[in-house]
Amino acid sequence: MSIKEKTTNYILDKVAINDRNWEFYARIVVKSIDKFPRLVSHTLLRKIFLKMAKIWDPEKHHTQGWIVPLNHDLKYEQDYQNVVLTIELVRKAIEESSYRAIMNKCMCRAGHKCTHYPIDLGCIFMGKAAKHVVENNVAREASVKEALAHIDRAAKIGLLCMCGWMEIERILWGIRLEEQYRFLEICFCCPCCCLAFRNFARMPVEFTQRARSIGWVVSEVTCCTMCGKCIEICPLKARSINGDTVTVSDTCFGCGLCAINCPEKAIVMKQKSETKERIQDYLIGLNLDI
């Protein structure tokens, strides 16, 4: 290992999130980051944000998140017998993974002191590089059975799932450069606390275009009470009232939040692209070994 690599790894060990600095990251850093998107309209701050988030160069930085609806109660345009539910892709990845770690807490919910969803329902990391978060005492190693039960718990209480590879998070979790393609993160997000969902509408397009639909979007609604609940809760502000119809823009990434919260259950999930074999197949530019 070169001197540069040793120096990089030394710095990485010092900044990585562990049980000693957890509270600092959760209470101070999370809340600070939460305020930053409001300032990115300024050109200089925008550049700083994009560079800090490691999304400045689309050819070099492969940060991306794929939205996976978990809720079994969502209505699909096809019969359930003919639909590969997206939760099964996540379950398959867990079953085939070489190593799994479950975070002790969700950092976003811990930072915002969430009262709507359990703070102890943290992310799942897959792949050999996930051992670092266990060694830093912020996660525990989990069996396939434990990880699957964790997913089912998240689905039952209506959390959203984002399967992602985030370069900036690789650094924060202490994953070394030589191991960067040996992890995949599964986040279970709530709309009230998740940094991404809270701020999508204010984020630069360079960031929002990295959050993609796994192949499903939601339908327009023609027979509803126009209560506006779906418009209010949409993180991308992709829904709007147009006459007597609630329309959906192309920015919809199929999270299903509006469908879950529609009091009339009038919103249907529509498939816009064929489901791929594995969740890893969606990760563009990456050849992950998990």
ChimeraX commands (.cxc) that place a marker at each C-alpha (Angstrom):
marker #1 position 0.00,0.00,0.00 radius 0.5
marker #1 position 1.36,3.41,-0.99 radius 0.5
marker #1 position 1.93,6.30,1.43 radius 0.5
marker #1 position -0.97,8.16,-0.19 radius 0.5
marker #1 position -3.31,5.22,0.37 radius 0.5
marker #1 position -2.18,4.84,3.97 radius 0.5
marker #1 position -2.72,8.56,4.59 radius 0.5
marker #1 position -6.16,8.43,2.98 radius 0.5
marker #1 position -7.17,5.44,5.10 radius 0.5
marker #1 position -5.86,7.12,8.25 radius 0.5
marker #1 position -7.99,10.22,7.59 radius 0.5
marker #1 position -10.94,7.99,6.73 radius 0.5
marker #1 position -10.67,6.22,10.07 radius 0.5
marker #1 position -10.68,9.56,11.87 radius 0.5
marker #1 position -13.79,10.99,10.17 radius 0.5
marker #1 position -15.81,7.77,10.00 radius 0.5
marker #1 position -19.02,7.61,12.02 radius 0.5
marker #1 position -18.63,5.49,15.14 radius 0.5
marker #1 position -20.22,5.04,18.56 radius 0.5
marker #1 position -18.19,7.94,20.00 radius 0.5
marker #1 position -19.15,10.63,17.46 radius 0.5
marker #1 position -22.62,9.31,16.59 radius 0.5
marker #1 position -24.48,11.98,18.53 radius 0.5
marker #1 position -22.46,14.73,16.87 radius 0.5
marker #1 position -23.30,13.47,13.38 radius 0.5
marker #1 position -26.95,12.77,14.21 radius 0.5
marker #1 position -27.79,15.96,16.08 radius 0.5
marker #1 position -25.43,18.53,14.54 radius 0.5
marker #1 position -24.42,17.36,11.07 radius 0.5
marker #1 position -27.82,16.00,10.02 radius 0.5
marker #1 position -29.60,19.22,10.99 radius 0.5
marker #1 position -26.92,21.35,9.31 radius 0.5
marker #1 position -27.18,19.38,6.07 radius 0.5
marker #1 position -30.95,19.65,6.29 radius 0.5
marker #1 position -30.70,23.44,6.04 radius 0.5
marker #1 position -28.14,23.56,3.25 radius 0.5
marker #1 position -30.44,22.82,0.24 radius 0.5
marker #1 position -32.26,26.10,0.87 radius 0.5
marker #1 position -29.06,27.94,0.01 radius 0.5
marker #1 position -28.01,26.11,-3.16 radius 0.5
marker #1 position -29.67,28.63,-5.47 radius 0.5
marker #1 position -26.49,30.65,-4.98 radius 0.5
marker #1 position -24.02,29.58,-7.70 radius 0.5
marker #1 position -20.98,29.25,-5.44 radius 0.5
marker #1 position -22.83,27.34,-2.73 radius 0.5
marker #1 position -24.32,25.08,-5.38 radius 0.5
marker #1 position -20.83,24.14,-6.60 radius 0.5
marker #1 position -19.66,23.53,-3.05 radius 0.5
marker #1 position -22.66,21.31,-2.33 radius 0.5
marker #1 position -22.21,19.24,-5.49 radius 0.5
marker #1 position -18.52,18.72,-4.78 radius 0.5
marker #1 position -19.08,17.86,-1.12 radius 0.5
marker #1 position -21.81,15.39,-2.08 radius 0.5
marker #1 position -19.49,13.76,-4.63 radius 0.5
marker #1 position -21.90,14.29,-7.54 radius 0.5
marker #1 position -19.98,16.97,-9.45 radius 0.5
marker #1 position -18.80,14.78,-12.33 radius 0.5
marker #1 position -21.41,12.32,-13.72 radius 0.5
marker #1 position -18.68,10.30,-15.45 radius 0.5
marker #1 position -16.61,9.91,-12.30 radius 0.5
marker #1 position -19.15,9.92,-9.49 radius 0.5
marker #1 position -21.76,7.15,-9.61 radius 0.5
marker #1 position -23.85,8.12,-6.59 radius 0.5
marker #1 position -27.44,6.98,-7.16 radius 0.5
marker #1 position -30.52,5.80,-5.32 radius 0.5
marker #1 position -33.32,3.60,-6.60 radius 0.5
marker #1 position -36.75,4.00,-5.03 radius 0.5
marker #1 position -38.36,0.68,-4.09 radius 0.5
marker #1 position -41.97,0.74,-2.83 radius 0.5
marker #1 position -42.36,-1.86,-0.08 radius 0.5
marker #1 position -45.97,-1.50,0.98 radius 0.5
marker #1 position -48.04,-4.59,0.18 radius 0.5
marker #1 position -51.29,-2.58,0.16 radius 0.5
marker #1 position -50.39,-0.52,-2.91 radius 0.5
marker #1 position -52.77,-0.96,-5.82 radius 0.5
marker #1 position -51.15,-2.05,-9.09 radius 0.5
marker #1 position -52.58,-1.64,-12.58 radius 0.5
marker #1 position -52.09,-5.35,-13.20 radius 0.5
marker #1 position -53.33,-8.31,-11.23 radius 0.5
marker #1 position -51.04,-9.21,-8.33 radius 0.5
marker #1 position -50.43,-12.60,-9.91 radius 0.5
marker #1 position -48.68,-10.94,-12.85 radius 0.5
marker #1 position -46.64,-8.38,-10.91 radius 0.5
marker #1 position -43.15,-8.92,-9.53 radius 0.5
marker #1 position -43.48,-6.89,-6.34 radius 0.5
marker #1 position -40.46,-4.64,-5.92 radius 0.5
marker #1 position -39.94,-5.81,-2.33 radius 0.5
marker #1 position -38.96,-9.20,-3.74 radius 0.5
marker #1 position -35.93,-7.67,-5.47 radius 0.5
marker #1 position -34.69,-6.40,-2.12 radius 0.5
marker #1 position -35.35,-9.74,-0.46 radius 0.5
marker #1 position -33.45,-11.53,-3.22 radius 0.5
marker #1 position -30.43,-9.26,-2.76 radius 0.5
marker #1 position -30.44,-10.00,0.97 radius 0.5
marker #1 position -30.66,-13.74,0.39 radius 0.5
marker #1 position -27.73,-13.70,-2.04 radius 0.5
marker #1 position -25.52,-11.26,-0.10 radius 0.5
marker #1 position -22.21,-12.39,1.39 radius 0.5
marker #1 position -22.53,-10.21,4.51 radius 0.5
marker #1 position -25.22,-8.09,6.13 radius 0.5
marker #1 position -25.18,-5.38,8.81 radius 0.5
marker #1 position -28.17,-3.61,10.36 radius 0.5
marker #1 position -27.63,-0.10,11.68 radius 0.5
marker #1 position -28.44,0.33,15.37 radius 0.5
marker #1 position -30.40,3.51,14.62 radius 0.5
marker #1 position -31.58,5.56,11.69 radius 0.5
marker #1 position -29.39,8.66,11.69 radius 0.5
marker #1 position -32.05,10.88,10.08 radius 0.5
marker #1 position -34.75,9.88,12.57 radius 0.5
marker #1 position -32.30,10.12,15.47 radius 0.5
marker #1 position -31.22,13.61,14.41 radius 0.5
marker #1 position -34.78,14.84,14.10 radius 0.5
marker #1 position -35.98,12.92,17.18 radius 0.5
marker #1 position -38.72,11.30,15.14 radius 0.5
marker #1 position -41.98,10.60,16.95 radius 0.5
marker #1 position -43.81,8.97,14.03 radius 0.5
marker #1 position -41.54,6.05,13.14 radius 0.5
marker #1 position -39.10,3.90,15.16 radius 0.5
marker #1 position -35.60,5.32,15.44 radius 0.5
marker #1 position -34.14,1.85,15.96 radius 0.5
marker #1 position -35.17,0.77,12.45 radius 0.5
marker #1 position -31.92,1.60,10.68 radius 0.5
marker #1 position -30.42,0.95,7.26 radius 0.5
marker #1 position -29.14,-2.42,6.08 radius 0.5
marker #1 position -25.66,-2.64,4.54 radius 0.5
marker #1 position -24.78,-5.57,2.28 radius 0.5
marker #1 position -21.34,-6.74,1.17 radius 0.5
marker #1 position -17.98,-7.43,2.83 radius 0.5
marker #1 position -17.23,-3.71,3.24 radius 0.5
marker #1 position -20.20,-3.48,5.62 radius 0.5
marker #1 position -17.97,-5.00,8.30 radius 0.5
marker #1 position -16.57,-1.51,8.87 radius 0.5
marker #1 position -19.85,-0.18,10.28 radius 0.5
marker #1 position -19.97,-3.17,12.64 radius 0.5
marker #1 position -16.37,-2.60,13.73 radius 0.5
marker #1 position -17.24,1.05,14.43 radius 0.5
marker #1 position -20.07,-0.12,16.73 radius 0.5
marker #1 position -22.90,1.59,14.86 radius 0.5
marker #1 position -24.33,-1.60,13.40 radius 0.5
marker #1 position -24.63,-5.30,14.14 radius 0.5
marker #1 position -24.00,-8.26,11.88 radius 0.5
marker #1 position -27.25,-9.85,10.78 radius 0.5
marker #1 position -28.31,-13.21,9.39 radius 0.5
marker #1 position -30.42,-13.47,6.25 radius 0.5
marker #1 position -33.45,-14.24,8.42 radius 0.5
marker #1 position -32.90,-11.16,10.59 radius 0.5
marker #1 position -32.43,-8.88,7.58 radius 0.5
marker #1 position -35.59,-10.18,5.88 radius 0.5
marker #1 position -37.58,-9.63,9.07 radius 0.5
marker #1 position -36.18,-6.07,9.18 radius 0.5
marker #1 position -37.48,-5.40,5.65 radius 0.5
marker #1 position -40.90,-6.81,6.51 radius 0.5
marker #1 position -41.07,-4.59,9.60 radius 0.5
marker #1 position -40.30,-1.51,7.49 radius 0.5
marker #1 position -42.94,-2.49,4.93 radius 0.5
marker #1 position -45.57,-3.08,7.60 radius 0.5
marker #1 position -45.29,0.42,9.05 radius 0.5
marker #1 position -45.22,2.18,5.67 radius 0.5
marker #1 position -41.57,3.21,5.31 radius 0.5
marker #1 position -40.10,3.78,1.87 radius 0.5
marker #1 position -37.06,1.94,0.61 radius 0.5
marker #1 position -34.12,3.43,-1.23 radius 0.5
marker #1 position -31.40,1.09,-2.47 radius 0.5
marker #1 position -28.37,3.22,-3.05 radius 0.5
marker #1 position -24.67,3.59,-3.55 radius 0.5
marker #1 position -23.64,6.95,-2.15 radius 0.5
marker #1 position -19.99,7.95,-2.51 radius 0.5
marker #1 position -20.12,10.53,0.26 radius 0.5
marker #1 position -21.65,7.93,2.59 radius 0.5
marker #1 position -18.85,5.50,1.75 radius 0.5
marker #1 position -16.51,8.06,3.31 radius 0.5
marker #1 position -18.72,8.78,6.31 radius 0.5
marker #1 position -19.15,5.08,7.11 radius 0.5
marker #1 position -15.40,4.46,6.87 radius 0.5
marker #1 position -15.41,2.22,3.80 radius 0.5
marker #1 position -12.00,2.24,2.13 radius 0.5
marker #1 position -11.44,3.19,-1.48 radius 0.5
marker #1 position -10.30,-0.32,-2.43 radius 0.5
marker #1 position -13.55,-1.72,-1.00 radius 0.5
marker #1 position -15.93,0.86,-2.43 radius 0.5
marker #1 position -17.72,-1.57,-4.73 radius 0.5
marker #1 position -18.30,-4.11,-1.99 radius 0.5
marker #1 position -21.30,-2.50,-0.36 radius 0.5
marker #1 position -24.87,-1.57,-1.08 radius 0.5
marker #1 position -27.06,0.40,1.31 radius 0.5
marker #1 position -30.77,-0.18,1.85 radius 0.5
marker #1 position -32.39,2.79,3.58 radius 0.5
marker #1 position -35.85,2.75,5.12 radius 0.5
marker #1 position -37.01,6.32,4.82 radius 0.5
marker #1 position -39.81,8.26,6.43 radius 0.5
marker #1 position -41.11,11.44,4.75 radius 0.5
marker #1 position -40.82,13.45,7.94 radius 0.5
marker #1 position -37.10,12.93,8.65 radius 0.5
marker #1 position -35.23,11.53,5.64 radius 0.5
marker #1 position -32.74,14.16,4.45 radius 0.5
marker #1 position -33.36,13.29,0.82 radius 0.5
marker #1 position -37.16,13.16,0.91 radius 0.5
marker #1 position -37.43,16.32,3.01 radius 0.5
marker #1 position -35.31,18.29,0.55 radius 0.5
marker #1 position -35.83,16.84,-2.93 radius 0.5
marker #1 position -37.96,19.77,-4.07 radius 0.5
marker #1 position -35.14,22.23,-3.20 radius 0.5
marker #1 position -32.20,20.13,-4.39 radius 0.5
marker #1 position -30.24,20.92,-7.58 radius 0.5
marker #1 position -31.24,18.83,-10.58 radius 0.5
marker #1 position -27.79,17.20,-10.52 radius 0.5
marker #1 position -28.86,15.59,-7.25 radius 0.5
marker #1 position -32.51,14.80,-7.93 radius 0.5
marker #1 position -31.79,13.09,-11.25 radius 0.5
marker #1 position -29.74,10.53,-9.34 radius 0.5
marker #1 position -32.85,9.31,-7.52 radius 0.5
marker #1 position -34.67,7.06,-9.94 radius 0.5
marker #1 position -37.79,4.96,-10.21 radius 0.5
marker #1 position -37.21,1.22,-10.21 radius 0.5
marker #1 position -39.82,0.96,-12.96 radius 0.5
marker #1 position -43.06,2.14,-11.39 radius 0.5
marker #1 position -44.85,5.49,-11.31 radius 0.5
marker #1 position -48.24,6.53,-9.97 radius 0.5
marker #1 position -51.36,7.21,-11.99 radius 0.5
marker #1 position -53.31,10.37,-12.55 radius 0.5
marker #1 position -56.57,10.49,-10.62 radius 0.5
marker #1 position -59.90,11.50,-12.15 radius 0.5
marker #1 position -62.36,10.33,-9.47 radius 0.5
marker #1 position -61.16,11.78,-6.18 radius 0.5
marker #1 position -62.30,14.36,-3.63 radius 0.5
marker #1 position -59.48,16.78,-4.49 radius 0.5
marker #1 position -58.35,16.83,-0.86 radius 0.5
marker #1 position -54.78,17.60,-1.98 radius 0.5
marker #1 position -53.18,15.09,0.38 radius 0.5
marker #1 position -51.15,13.50,-2.42 radius 0.5
marker #1 position -49.89,16.91,-3.56 radius 0.5
marker #1 position -48.91,17.88,-0.04 radius 0.5
marker #1 position -46.92,14.70,0.65 radius 0.5
marker #1 position -45.12,14.26,-2.69 radius 0.5
marker #1 position -41.37,14.89,-2.07 radius 0.5
marker #1 position -40.75,15.97,-5.67 radius 0.5
marker #1 position -43.90,18.10,-6.01 radius 0.5
marker #1 position -44.69,15.91,-9.02 radius 0.5
marker #1 position -48.47,16.07,-8.54 radius 0.5
marker #1 position -50.77,19.01,-9.26 radius 0.5
marker #1 position -54.46,19.75,-9.73 radius 0.5
marker #1 position -55.44,20.48,-13.31 radius 0.5
marker #1 position -59.16,21.20,-13.54 radius 0.5
marker #1 position -60.93,18.16,-12.11 radius 0.5
marker #1 position -57.88,15.91,-12.46 radius 0.5
marker #1 position -54.76,15.39,-10.38 radius 0.5
marker #1 position -51.91,15.09,-12.88 radius 0.5
marker #1 position -48.45,13.58,-12.49 radius 0.5
marker #1 position -45.27,15.04,-13.99 radius 0.5
marker #1 position -42.34,13.12,-15.43 radius 0.5
marker #1 position -40.35,13.74,-12.24 radius 0.5
marker #1 position -42.37,11.08,-10.34 radius 0.5
marker #1 position -40.01,8.37,-9.10 radius 0.5
marker #1 position -42.68,5.95,-7.96 radius 0.5
marker #1 position -42.15,6.05,-4.21 radius 0.5
marker #1 position -45.87,5.40,-3.63 radius 0.5
marker #1 position -46.18,7.90,-0.78 radius 0.5
marker #1 position -49.23,9.49,-2.38 radius 0.5
marker #1 position -50.88,6.11,-2.95 radius 0.5
marker #1 position -50.27,5.03,0.63 radius 0.5
marker #1 position -51.72,8.27,2.02 radius 0.5
marker #1 position -54.66,8.73,-0.36 radius 0.5
marker #1 position -57.82,8.57,1.82 radius 0.5
marker #1 position -59.85,7.33,-1.17 radius 0.5
marker #1 position -57.25,4.72,-2.21 radius 0.5
marker #1 position -57.71,6.06,-5.73 radius 0.5
marker #1 position -54.06,6.08,-6.83 radius 0.5
marker #1 position -52.69,3.12,-8.77 radius 0.5
marker #1 position -49.07,2.12,-9.38 radius 0.5
marker #1 position -48.28,1.83,-13.08 radius 0.5
marker #1 position -45.34,-0.07,-14.55 radius 0.5
marker #1 position -43.30,1.99,-17.01 radius 0.5
marker #1 position -40.40,-0.40,-17.58 radius 0.5
marker #1 position -39.76,-4.11,-17.25 radius 0.5
marker #1 position -38.53,-5.34,-13.88 radius 0.5
marker #1 position -34.88,-6.40,-13.92 radius 0.5
marker #1 position -33.52,-9.63,-12.48 radius 0.5
marker #1 position -31.61,-8.16,-9.53 radius 0.5
marker #1 position -31.47,-4.89,-7.66 radius 0.5
marker #1 position -27.77,-4.68,-8.58 radius 0.5
marker #1 position -28.71,-4.56,-12.26 radius 0.5
marker #1 position -30.20,-1.10,-11.74 radius 0.5
marker #1 position -26.94,0.41,-10.47 radius 0.5
marker #1 position -25.53,2.31,-13.45 radius 0.5
marker #1 position -21.75,2.32,-13.95 radius 0.5
marker #1 position -21.10,-0.02,-11.04 radius 0.5
marker #1 position -20.23,-3.69,-10.82 radius 0.5
marker #1 position -21.01,-4.35,-7.19 radius 0.5
marker #1 position -19.74,-7.39,-5.34 radius 0.5
marker #1 position -22.07,-7.83,-2.39 radius 0.5
marker link #1:1,2 radius 0.2
marker link #1:2,3 radius 0.2
marker link #1:3,4 radius 0.2
marker link #1:4,5 radius 0.2
marker link #1:5,6 radius 0.2
marker link #1:6,7 radius 0.2
marker link #1:7,8 radius 0.2
marker link #1:8,9 radius 0.2
marker link #1:9,10 radius 0.2
marker link #1:10,11 radius 0.2
marker link #1:11,12 radius 0.2
marker link #1:12,13 radius 0.2
marker link #1:13,14 radius 0.2
marker link #1:14,15 radius 0.2
marker link #1:15,16 radius 0.2
marker link #1:16,17 radius 0.2
marker link #1:17,18 radius 0.2
marker link #1:18,19 radius 0.2
marker link #1:19,20 radius 0.2
marker link #1:20,21 radius 0.2
marker link #1:21,22 radius 0.2
marker link #1:22,23 radius 0.2
marker link #1:23,24 radius 0.2
marker link #1:24,25 radius 0.2
marker link #1:25,26 radius 0.2
marker link #1:26,27 radius 0.2
marker link #1:27,28 radius 0.2
marker link #1:28,29 radius 0.2
marker link #1:29,30 radius 0.2
marker link #1:30,31 radius 0.2
marker link #1:31,32 radius 0.2
marker link #1:32,33 radius 0.2
marker link #1:33,34 radius 0.2
marker link #1:34,35 radius 0.2
marker link #1:35,36 radius 0.2
marker link #1:36,37 radius 0.2
marker link #1:37,38 radius 0.2
marker link #1:38,39 radius 0.2
marker link #1:39,40 radius 0.2
marker link #1:40,41 radius 0.2
marker link #1:41,42 radius 0.2
marker link #1:42,43 radius 0.2
marker link #1:43,44 radius 0.2
marker link #1:44,45 radius 0.2
marker link #1:45,46 radius 0.2
marker link #1:46,47 radius 0.2
marker link #1:47,48 radius 0.2
marker link #1:48,49 radius 0.2
marker link #1:49,50 radius 0.2
marker link #1:50,51 radius 0.2
marker link #1:51,52 radius 0.2
marker link #1:52,53 radius 0.2
marker link #1:53,54 radius 0.2
marker link #1:54,55 radius 0.2
marker link #1:55,56 radius 0.2
marker link #1:56,57 radius 0.2
marker link #1:57,58 radius 0.2
marker link #1:58,59 radius 0.2
marker link #1:59,60 radius 0.2
marker link #1:60,61 radius 0.2
marker link #1:61,62 radius 0.2
marker link #1:62,63 radius 0.2
marker link #1:63,64 radius 0.2
marker link #1:64,65 radius 0.2
marker link #1:65,66 radius 0.2
marker link #1:66,67 radius 0.2
marker link #1:67,68 radius 0.2
marker link #1:68,69 radius 0.2
marker link #1:69,70 radius 0.2
marker link #1:70,71 radius 0.2
marker link #1:71,72 radius 0.2
marker link #1:72,73 radius 0.2
marker link #1:73,74 radius 0.2
marker link #1:74,75 radius 0.2
marker link #1:75,76 radius 0.2
marker link #1:76,77 radius 0.2
marker link #1:77,78 radius 0.2
marker link #1:78,79 radius 0.2
marker link #1:79,80 radius 0.2
marker link #1:80,81 radius 0.2
marker link #1:81,82 radius 0.2
marker link #1:82,83 radius 0.2
marker link #1:83,84 radius 0.2
marker link #1:84,85 radius 0.2
marker link #1:85,86 radius 0.2
marker link #1:86,87 radius 0.2
marker link #1:87,88 radius 0.2
marker link #1:88,89 radius 0.2
marker link #1:89,90 radius 0.2
marker link #1:90,91 radius 0.2
marker link #1:91,92 radius 0.2
marker link #1:92,93 radius 0.2
marker link #1:93,94 radius 0.2
marker link #1:94,95 radius 0.2
marker link #1:95,96 radius 0.2
marker link #1:96,97 radius 0.2
marker link #1:97,98 radius 0.2
marker link #1:98,99 radius 0.2
marker link #1:99,100 radius 0.2
marker link #1:100,101 radius 0.2
marker link #1:101,102 radius 0.2
marker link #1:102,103 radius 0.2
marker link #1:103,104 radius 0.2
marker link #1:104,105 radius 0.2
marker link #1:105,106 radius 0.2
marker link #1:106,107 radius 0.2
marker link #1:107,108 radius 0.2
marker link #1:108,109 radius 0.2
marker link #1:109,110 radius 0.2
marker link #1:110,111 radius 0.2
marker link #1:111,112 radius 0.2
marker link #1:112,113 radius 0.2
marker link #1:113,114 radius 0.2
marker link #1:114,115 radius 0.2
marker link #1:115,116 radius 0.2
marker link #1:116,117 radius 0.2
marker link #1:117,118 radius 0.2
marker link #1:118,119 radius 0.2
marker link #1:119,120 radius 0.2
marker link #1:120,121 radius 0.2
marker link #1:121,122 radius 0.2
marker link #1:122,123 radius 0.2
marker link #1:123,124 radius 0.2
marker link #1:124,125 radius 0.2
marker link #1:125,126 radius 0.2
marker link #1:126,127 radius 0.2
marker link #1:127,128 radius 0.2
marker link #1:128,129 radius 0.2
marker link #1:129,130 radius 0.2
marker link #1:130,131 radius 0.2
marker link #1:131,132 radius 0.2
marker link #1:132,133 radius 0.2
marker link #1:133,134 radius 0.2
marker link #1:134,135 radius 0.2
marker link #1:135,136 radius 0.2
marker link #1:136,137 radius 0.2
marker link #1:137,138 radius 0.2
marker link #1:138,139 radius 0.2
marker link #1:139,140 radius 0.2
marker link #1:140,141 radius 0.2
marker link #1:141,142 radius 0.2
marker link #1:142,143 radius 0.2
marker link #1:143,144 radius 0.2
marker link #1:144,145 radius 0.2
marker link #1:145,146 radius 0.2
marker link #1:146,147 radius 0.2
marker link #1:147,148 radius 0.2
marker link #1:148,149 radius 0.2
marker link #1:149,150 radius 0.2
marker link #1:150,151 radius 0.2
marker link #1:151,152 radius 0.2
marker link #1:152,153 radius 0.2
marker link #1:153,154 radius 0.2
marker link #1:154,155 radius 0.2
marker link #1:155,156 radius 0.2
marker link #1:156,157 radius 0.2
marker link #1:157,158 radius 0.2
marker link #1:158,159 radius 0.2
marker link #1:159,160 radius 0.2
marker link #1:160,161 radius 0.2
marker link #1:161,162 radius 0.2
marker link #1:162,163 radius 0.2
marker link #1:163,164 radius 0.2
marker link #1:164,165 radius 0.2
marker link #1:165,166 radius 0.2
marker link #1:166,167 radius 0.2
marker link #1:167,168 radius 0.2
marker link #1:168,169 radius 0.2
marker link #1:169,170 radius 0.2
marker link #1:170,171 radius 0.2
marker link #1:171,172 radius 0.2
marker link #1:172,173 radius 0.2
marker link #1:173,174 radius 0.2
marker link #1:174,175 radius 0.2
marker link #1:175,176 radius 0.2
marker link #1:176,177 radius 0.2
marker link #1:177,178 radius 0.2
marker link #1:178,179 radius 0.2
marker link #1:179,180 radius 0.2
marker link #1:180,181 radius 0.2
marker link #1:181,182 radius 0.2
marker link #1:182,183 radius 0.2
marker link #1:183,184 radius 0.2
marker link #1:184,185 radius 0.2
marker link #1:185,186 radius 0.2
marker link #1:186,187 radius 0.2
marker link #1:187,188 radius 0.2
marker link #1:188,189 radius 0.2
marker link #1:189,190 radius 0.2
marker link #1:190,191 radius 0.2
marker link #1:191,192 radius 0.2
marker link #1:192,193 radius 0.2
marker link #1:193,194 radius 0.2
marker link #1:194,195 radius 0.2
marker link #1:195,196 radius 0.2
marker link #1:196,197 radius 0.2
marker link #1:197,198 radius 0.2
marker link #1:198,199 radius 0.2
marker link #1:199,200 radius 0.2
marker link #1:200,201 radius 0.2
marker link #1:201,202 radius 0.2
marker link #1:202,203 radius 0.2
marker link #1:203,204 radius 0.2
marker link #1:204,205 radius 0.2
marker link #1:205,206 radius 0.2
marker link #1:206,207 radius 0.2
marker link #1:207,208 radius 0.2
marker link #1:208,209 radius 0.2
marker link #1:209,210 radius 0.2
marker link #1:210,211 radius 0.2
marker link #1:211,212 radius 0.2
marker link #1:212,213 radius 0.2
marker link #1:213,214 radius 0.2
marker link #1:214,215 radius 0.2
marker link #1:215,216 radius 0.2
marker link #1:216,217 radius 0.2
marker link #1:217,218 radius 0.2
marker link #1:218,219 radius 0.2
marker link #1:219,220 radius 0.2
marker link #1:220,221 radius 0.2
marker link #1:221,222 radius 0.2
marker link #1:222,223 radius 0.2
marker link #1:223,224 radius 0.2
marker link #1:224,225 radius 0.2
marker link #1:225,226 radius 0.2
marker link #1:226,227 radius 0.2
marker link #1:227,228 radius 0.2
marker link #1:228,229 radius 0.2
marker link #1:229,230 radius 0.2
marker link #1:230,231 radius 0.2
marker link #1:231,232 radius 0.2
marker link #1:232,233 radius 0.2
marker link #1:233,234 radius 0.2
marker link #1:234,235 radius 0.2
marker link #1:235,236 radius 0.2
marker link #1:236,237 radius 0.2
marker link #1:237,238 radius 0.2
marker link #1:238,239 radius 0.2
marker link #1:239,240 radius 0.2
marker link #1:240,241 radius 0.2
marker link #1:241,242 radius 0.2
marker link #1:242,243 radius 0.2
marker link #1:243,244 radius 0.2
marker link #1:244,245 radius 0.2
marker link #1:245,246 radius 0.2
marker link #1:246,247 radius 0.2
marker link #1:247,248 radius 0.2
marker link #1:248,249 radius 0.2
marker link #1:249,250 radius 0.2
marker link #1:250,251 radius 0.2
marker link #1:251,252 radius 0.2
marker link #1:252,253 radius 0.2
marker link #1:253,254 radius 0.2
marker link #1:254,255 radius 0.2
marker link #1:255,256 radius 0.2
marker link #1:256,257 radius 0.2
marker link #1:257,258 radius 0.2
marker link #1:258,259 radius 0.2
marker link #1:259,260 radius 0.2
marker link #1:260,261 radius 0.2
marker link #1:261,262 radius 0.2
marker link #1:262,263 radius 0.2
marker link #1:263,264 radius 0.2
marker link #1:264,265 radius 0.2
marker link #1:265,266 radius 0.2
marker link #1:266,267 radius 0.2
marker link #1:267,268 radius 0.2
marker link #1:268,269 radius 0.2
marker link #1:269,270 radius 0.2
marker link #1:270,271 radius 0.2
marker link #1:271,272 radius 0.2
marker link #1:272,273 radius 0.2
marker link #1:273,274 radius 0.2
marker link #1:274,275 radius 0.2
marker link #1:275,276 radius 0.2
marker link #1:276,277 radius 0.2
marker link #1:277,278 radius 0.2
marker link #1:278,279 radius 0.2
marker link #1:279,280 radius 0.2
marker link #1:280,281 radius 0.2
marker link #1:281,282 radius 0.2
marker link #1:282,283 radius 0.2
marker link #1:283,284 radius 0.2
marker link #1:284,285 radius 0.2
marker link #1:285,286 radius 0.2
marker link #1:286,287 radius 0.2
marker link #1:287,288 radius 0.2
marker link #1:288,289 radius 0.2
marker link #1:289,290 radius 0.2
view
